[in-house]
Amino acid sequence: MGFVSSNNQQHLLSKIATDGGHGENSSYFDGWKAYDSDPYHPTGNPDGVIQMGLAENQLCFDPIEEWVVNNPKASICTAEGAGNFKDTAIFQDYHGLPEFREGVANFMAKVRGDRARFDPDRIVMSGGATGAHEMLVFCLADPGDAFLVPTPYYPGFDRDLRWRTGVQLVPVPCESSNHFKITGAALEAAFRRAKDANIRVKGLLITNPSNPLGTILDKSTMRDILSFITRNNIHLVLDEIYAATVFSQPRYTSIAEIVEQESGSNSINTDLIHIVYSLSKDLGFPGFRVGIVYSYNDAVTSCARKMSSFGLVSTQTQHLLAAMLSDNDFVGKFVAESGKRLAKRHEDFTKGLAQVGIGSLESNAGLFFWMDLRRLLKEPTPEAELALWKVIVHEVKLNISPGVSFHCSEPGWFRVCFANMDDDTMRVALRRIRSFVAKRKGMEGPAKRQCWRSNLQVNLSFRRMDDITMMSPHSPLTSPLVRART
């Protein structure tokens, strides 16, 4: 029996199946492949690649597991909860279980300090934030339309927003000279460039807290953004999937808080404002595939709910989460404890790196930090950044993500994820990169070090590595080969 050669696939399959639009031809995904082919394990493969390209929160599962044990009725797969099995198994309304939507609305309010309220009737579920983003784009734009996206931005947006929808992404370059903050001038310049190229801009997409920067928007910047989208009559999509990962001051402000403050005024058009949320980062549940679209536009909410039938959350998952997210005592304690653990891990990592002079952008949120290795580049080019990255991945055996994959306009920045490993693995990772940087610095001349000095605010506090509390060497390490690419 013969098979059709790959040369004929173009004729047999659709354009979307053969055009390579998924975006896997990226250094971001290449790092994942390097990890998948040689994953680190403390005993089974101690010289393997350590996964530092995965924005996953594994630091606070013990209180979650405790809640599950203490609330057996929340699961339909226990003796205590089996009485709800039939009704849960046959429920298929794409609005979702009412108690699930109420639980999500409650959780979204609690992690934002109860400074904003969310209407359960506006909660639209989707298969993770990936599905939520695509669903929202289908509602807001047509093929060929564009969204402005400040750089650096999450590489997955090139897939999530573009691959099946046919929309374009127009970068809005942000610079380290002002800590990569979004400015009105940068937004206006990008909008004009698109207009001059006959590209119709339908919206602006912003992540707050930022992935990969780990920073948050201040109220002044948010009001400038609202003025910009209102003036140009384009949509604003706020990705707030890291809302509960803010671990230090200043406090986080959701767009929902500003909408409530401006309620009744004519200063903003709420029909243009939409939030994407999920439980993958704040709770650490990427496997549950819970994504949320929350739009203040009735027509968008209605359309998104109809589209959600292509990517629903299982009712078994909805049933469990309805109980968990409605438990305010659990939610309050979890958010507080998660913040403490994220703060400590961030401090341990950044101060450990600072001992060898590695700086990072000052940040207070997220599951990662934005590391500055500009002075280690042979020259300030994307090619030199990728050359350094290949050494780090294949020789130092750390999968960090290069700034070029995030469309960063300045070579030499790297995203480092810190919450997806135990403390023992963190110590190995720190030892590897500290050793590598010390060797590189030893090869540098004074002239090159002088050349790369910068006035960027960095975390260069120092402390002895002995001060960093580590887990026992016998701590278990969970390191599956396949993860949701985030």
ABEGO torsion letter per residue (X at the ends): XBBBBAAAAAAABBAAAAAGAAGABBAAAAAAAAAAABBBBAAABAABBBBAABBBBAAAAAAAAAAAAABAAABAABAAAAAAAAAAAABABAAEBAAAAAAAAAAAAAAAGGABBBBAAABBBBBEAAAAAAAAAAAABBBGBBBBBBOBBBAAAAAAAAAAAGBBBBBBBBBAAAGGBBBAAAAAAAAAAAAAAGBBBABBBBBOBBOAAGBBBBAAAAAAAAAAAAAAGBBBBBBAAAAAABABOBBBBBAAAAAAAABGBAABBAAABBBBBBAAAAAGBAAAGBBBBBBABAAAAAAAAAAAAABBBBAAAAAAAAAAAABAAAAAAAAAAAAAAAAAAAAAAAAAAAAAGBBBBBBABEABBBBBAAAABABBBAAAAAAAAAAAAAAAGBBBBBAAAAGBABBGBBBBBAAABBAAAAAAAAAAAAAAAAAAAAABBAAAAAAABBABBBBABBBBAAABBBBBAABBBBBBABBBBX
